[in-house]
Amino acid sequence: MPTAALVVLALVVIFVVAVLAKTVRIVPQARAGIVERFGKYKASLPAGLNVVVPFVDRVRYMIDLREQVVSFPPQPVITEDNLVVSIDTVIYFQVTDPVAATYEIANYIQAVEQLTMTTLRNIVGGMDLEQTLTSRDEINNRLRGVLDEATGKWGIRVNRVELKGIDPPPSIKDSMEKQMRADRDKRAVILTAEGQRQSAILTAEGGKQSAILNAEGAREALILRAQAEREARILKAQGEGQAIQTVFQAIHDGRPDQALLAYQYLQMMPKIAEGDANKVWIVPSEIGKALEGLGSTMNSLQGIPDKVDGPRTRVDMGPAEPAVPQDSTLRATHDEVAAAIAAAEASSEPTRSAPSGVPSADGDPGEPSPQ
């Protein structure tokens, strides 16, 4: 009997443990348990510790309530221009109603995959290849709207749809690469041409500015050279005028007579005889009379003073400094020239002596020069 009692006790313990195991259910976080009683939906178990009726209630499904990511393999899709492209998609969805996801559809993942492929073919079939490659956002939004509307009754919410890749045929890829290469070459040529044009424009503008500056410099140089030449001629003419006036005044102050004129004539005769053309030169015997007549004739000319005692009226010598017209651009140069002339006159003043036969400042005649 003790052995039979132990066996019975062990069976009772095993039964109690089995009953407890069937009664107590622990559901993990972000999960939901679907309980069926005699094959019919009874309740949904939340996360945590739950108690069910043993041998009557059964946890049939454990639904994951977290957001799930499913990547579907590439599927061939024909575009509007009859080109086959391979598109693979990624779906982000979440179960919002565990009961609907369990009893409304047998396999919601497979259903989402098939619905994605059919919707994608419908959307891409209305676009050409260029639009398909450049309208990813539009395709994603349209695909998400269709999936979200279709899967709502399954207790599923589609949060996001992404196209992982759109692969055109190899021939189309080659053509697209050639087109892109040609487009880039065209842009490079255009940029090079624009750069050359800008360089030519800048070079021409630089040449223009250089020519203008050179012309302005040449014009200013010609103006300055002409002004300098004009001033030099004015100074030279005024100097010659001063020299003529000085000689003329010396002649008046010296009172030349007939003998002086004859002596000057004799001094000029050898110079008259100079030259290769003068082979023979005859001096007439009446040279004395000729000189006397020449002296009398020269003495009677206007401007030659007669032998009259007393002071003569002096010729106005004019201003000591030459009157040079002042030019605003050459004012500094003229001042330097005037200063140089004044310095030269000051340096030659001590060595200057009174000429022969010219009266001094106090009216006394100087020493006559030897004849």
C-alpha positions in Angstrom: 0.0 0.0 0.0 2.7 2.5 0.7 3.9 2.1 -2.9 0.5 2.5 -4.4 0.0 5.6 -2.2 3.3 7.1 -3.5 2.3 6.5 -7.1 -1.1 8.1 -6.6 0.6 11.0 -4.9 3.0 11.4 -7.8 0.2 11.3 -10.3 -1.7 13.9 -8.3 1.3 16.2 -8.3 1.8 15.8 -12.0 -1.8 16.6 -12.6 -1.6 19.7 -10.5 1.5 20.9 -12.4 -0.2 20.2 -15.7 -3.3 22.1 -14.6 -1.2 25.0 -13.5 0.7 25.0 -16.8 -2.5 25.1 -18.7 -4.0 27.8 -16.4 -1.1 30.3 -16.1 0.1 32.0 -19.4 2.8 34.6 -19.6 2.7 36.9 -22.7 5.9 38.8 -23.6 5.9 42.6 -24.1 4.5 43.8 -27.5 2.8 40.5 -28.0 -0.8 39.5 -28.0 -2.2 36.0 -27.3 -5.3 34.8 -29.1 -7.4 32.5 -26.8 -9.8 30.0 -28.3 -12.4 28.0 -26.3 -13.4 24.8 -28.1 -12.1 26.2 -31.4 -13.8 29.5 -31.1 -12.3 32.9 -30.4 -12.6 33.7 -26.6 -10.3 36.6 -25.8 -7.0 38.3 -26.5 -4.3 38.1 -23.7 -2.3 41.2 -23.1 1.4 41.3 -22.1 2.1 39.9 -18.6 0.6 37.1 -16.5 -2.7 35.7 -17.6 -5.0 32.9 -16.3 -7.1 30.7 -18.5 -9.4 27.8 -18.0 -7.3 24.6 -18.4 -8.2 22.1 -20.9 -10.9 24.4 -22.1 -9.1 27.6 -23.3 -6.2 27.4 -25.7 -3.7 30.1 -26.7 -3.8 29.5 -30.4 -1.7 32.3 -31.8 0.9 34.7 -30.5 0.8 37.9 -32.6 3.8 40.4 -32.7 2.6 43.9 -32.3 5.9 45.6 -33.2 6.6 47.3 -36.5 7.9 44.7 -39.0 10.1 45.1 -42.0 9.7 42.8 -44.9 11.9 42.9 -48.0 10.4 41.3 -51.2 12.6 39.9 -53.9 12.9 41.8 -57.3 9.9 41.4 -59.5 9.9 42.2 -63.3 7.7 45.1 -64.2 6.9 46.4 -67.7 6.8 50.2 -68.2 4.6 52.1 -70.6 7.3 52.1 -73.3 7.5 48.3 -73.1 10.8 48.0 -71.1 11.2 45.4 -68.5 12.7 46.6 -65.2 13.3 44.7 -62.0 12.0 46.4 -58.8 12.5 45.2 -55.3 10.6 46.8 -52.4 10.7 47.1 -48.7 7.5 47.3 -46.6 7.2 48.7 -43.1 4.0 47.6 -41.4 2.5 47.0 -38.0 -0.4 44.8 -36.7 -3.0 47.0 -35.0 -5.7 44.3 -34.6 -4.5 40.9 -33.6 -7.9 39.3 -34.0 -8.4 40.6 -37.6 -4.8 39.7 -38.5 -5.5 36.2 -37.3 -9.0 35.4 -38.6 -9.4 37.8 -41.6 -6.5 36.5 -43.6 -4.5 33.3 -43.4 -1.0 34.8 -44.1 -0.9 38.5 -44.1 2.8 38.8 -45.1 2.2 36.8 -48.3 -0.9 38.9 -48.9 1.0 42.1 -48.5 3.7 40.8 -50.9 1.3 39.9 -53.6 -0.7 43.1 -53.2 2.5 45.1 -53.4 3.6 43.4 -56.7 0.2 43.9 -58.4 -0.1 47.5 -57.3 3.5 48.2 -58.4 2.8 46.8 -61.8 -0.3 48.9 -62.1 1.6 52.1 -61.1 4.7 51.6 -63.1 2.7 50.4 -66.2 1.5 53.9 -66.6 5.0 55.5 -66.6 7.8 55.4 -69.1 11.3 54.5 -68.0 12.4 58.1 -67.4 9.5 58.8 -65.2 10.0 55.5 -63.3 13.6 56.3 -62.6 12.9 59.8 -61.5 9.5 59.4 -59.6 10.5 57.2 -56.7 8.7 59.4 -54.2 5.5 59.4 -56.2 5.6 55.6 -56.6 6.2 55.1 -52.9 3.3 57.4 -51.9 0.8 55.8 -54.3 1.9 52.3 -53.3 1.6 53.1 -49.6 -1.9 54.6 -50.1 -3.2 51.5 -51.9 -1.6 49.1 -49.4 -2.8 50.9 -46.4 -6.4 51.0 -47.7 -6.4 47.3 -48.7 -4.8 46.0 -45.5 -6.9 48.0 -43.1 -9.5 45.3 -42.8 -6.7 42.8 -42.0 -5.8 44.7 -38.9 -2.5 45.9 -40.5 -1.2 49.5 -41.0 1.4 50.1 -43.7 3.7 52.8 -42.4 6.1 53.1 -45.2 7.0 51.7 -48.6 10.5 52.0 -50.2 11.8 50.9 -53.6 15.2 49.4 -52.9 16.2 49.3 -56.5 15.0 49.8 -60.1 17.2 47.9 -62.5 16.6 48.4 -66.2 17.9 45.9 -68.8 21.7 45.8 -69.5 21.2 47.3 -73.0 19.2 50.2 -71.5 21.9 50.7 -68.9 24.6 50.9 -71.6 22.5 53.4 -73.6 21.8 55.5 -70.5 25.5 55.5 -69.6 26.3 56.7 -73.2 23.7 59.3 -72.9 25.0 60.5 -69.6 28.5 60.5 -70.9 27.5 62.5 -73.9 25.6 64.9 -71.8 28.5 65.4 -69.5 30.8 65.9 -72.5 28.4 68.5 -73.9 28.4 70.3 -70.6 32.2 70.2 -70.4 32.5 71.6 -74.0 29.9 74.3 -73.1 31.8 75.2 -70.0 35.1 75.3 -71.9 33.6 77.5 -74.6 32.2 79.8 -72.0 35.5 80.0 -70.3 37.3 80.7 -73.5 34.7 83.4 -74.4 35.1 85.0 -71.0 38.9 84.9 -71.4 38.7 86.4 -74.9 36.4 89.2 -73.6 38.6 89.9 -70.7 41.7 89.9 -72.9 40.0 92.3 -75.4 38.9 94.6 -72.6 42.5 94.6 -71.2 43.8 95.4 -74.7 41.3 98.1 -75.1 42.2 99.7 -71.8 45.9 99.3 -72.6 45.4 101.0 -76.0 43.4 103.8 -74.4 46.0 104.4 -71.7 48.8 104.3 -74.3 47.0 106.8 -76.5 46.4 109.1 -73.6 50.0 108.8 -72.6 51.2 109.6 -76.1 48.8 112.5 -76.3 50.0 114.0 -73.0 53.6 113.4 -74.1 53.0 115.2 -77.4 51.2 118.1 -75.6 54.1 118.4 -73.0 56.7 118.2 -75.8 54.9 120.9 -77.9 54.5 123.1 -74.8 58.2 122.6 -74.0 59.2 123.4 -77.6 57.0 126.4 -77.6 58.5 127.7 -74.4 62.0 127.0 -75.7 61.3 128.9 -78.9 59.8 131.8 -76.9 62.9 131.9 -74.6 65.2 131.7 -77.6 63.4 134.5 -79.4 63.4 136.6 -76.3 67.1 135.9 -75.8 67.8 136.9 -79.4 65.7 140.0 -78.9 67.6 140.9 -75.8 70.9 140.2 -77.6 69.9 142.5 -80.5 68.8 145.2 -78.1 72.0 144.9 -76.2 74.1 145.2 -79.4 72.0 148.0 -80.6 72.3 149.8 -77.3 76.1 149.3 -77.3 76.3 150.8 -80.8 74.4 153.8 -79.6 76.4 154.1 -76.4 79.7 153.7 -78.3 79.1 156.4 -80.9 80.9 154.7 -83.8 82.7 157.0 -86.3 83.9 156.5 -89.9 87.3 155.1 -88.9 85.7 152.3 -86.9 83.4 151.4 -89.7 86.3 151.3 -92.1 88.3 149.1 -89.7 85.4 146.7 -89.4 85.1 146.6 -93.2 88.8 145.7 -93.5 88.3 143.0 -90.9 85.5 141.5 -93.0 87.4 141.5 -96.3 89.5 138.3 -95.5 86.3 136.5 -94.7 84.8 137.6 -98.0 87.8 136.1 -99.8 87.4 132.8 -98.0 86.0 129.9 -100.0 87.0 127.6 -102.8 85.1 129.6 -105.5 87.2 132.7 -104.8 90.3 132.0 -106.8 91.2 135.6 -107.6 90.4 138.7 -105.5 91.5 142.2 -106.6 91.8 145.0 -104.2 91.2 148.3 -106.0 93.6 151.2 -105.6 90.9 153.5 -104.6 90.2 151.5 -101.5 90.8 154.5 -99.3 88.3 156.6 -101.1 85.9 153.7 -101.1 86.3 153.3 -97.4 85.9 157.0 -96.9 82.7 157.0 -99.0 81.5 153.9 -97.2 82.0 155.5 -93.9 80.2 158.6 -94.9 77.4 156.6 -96.4 77.1 154.4 -93.3 77.3 157.5 -91.1 74.4 159.0 -92.9 72.2 155.9 -92.5 69.4 156.0 -90.0 70.3 154.7 -86.6 74.1 155.5 -86.8 74.7 158.5 -84.6 76.5 161.5 -86.0 79.4 163.1 -84.2 77.3 165.1 -81.9 78.4 166.0 -78.4 76.2 165.4 -75.5 74.2 162.4 -74.2 72.0 160.4 -76.6 68.6 159.0 -75.9 68.9 155.4 -74.8 66.9 152.6 -76.4 64.4 150.9 -74.2 65.9 147.5 -73.4 62.6 146.1 -72.2 62.2 143.9 -69.1 65.3 142.2 -67.9 63.4 138.8 -67.5 61.8 137.3 -70.6 58.0 137.3 -70.5 57.2 133.7 -70.9 53.4 132.8 -70.9 52.6 130.8 -67.9 51.2 127.4 -68.5 49.5 125.6 -65.7 51.0 122.3 -66.6 54.6 123.7 -67.0 54.6 126.2 -64.2 57.1 124.2 -62.1 59.4 123.7 -65.1 59.4 127.4 -66.0 60.2 128.3 -62.4 63.2 126.0 -62.5 64.4 127.6 -65.8 63.9 131.1 -64.4 65.9 130.2 -61.3 68.7 128.7 -63.4 68.9 131.9 -65.6 69.0 134.1 -62.5 71.8 131.9 -61.0 73.8 132.2 -64.3 73.4 136.0 -64.4 74.4 136.3 -60.7 77.5 134.2 -61.3 78.6 136.2 -64.4 78.0 139.6 -62.8 81.4 140.0 -61.0 83.4 139.2 -64.2 81.4 141.5 -66.5 83.3 144.7 -67.5 82.2 147.8 -69.4 82.7 147.5 -73.2 85.0 149.7 -75.1 83.7 153.2 -75.7 80.6 152.5 -73.6 79.9 154.9 -70.8 79.7 153.6 -67.2 76.7 154.0 -64.9 77.9 157.4 -63.7 78.2 158.7 -67.3 82.1 158.4 -67.7 83.2 156.8 -71.0 85.3 153.6 -70.7 88.7 153.0 -72.0 88.8 152.7 -75.8 89.9 149.4 -77.1 93.1 149.2 -79.1 92.5 149.4 -82.8 
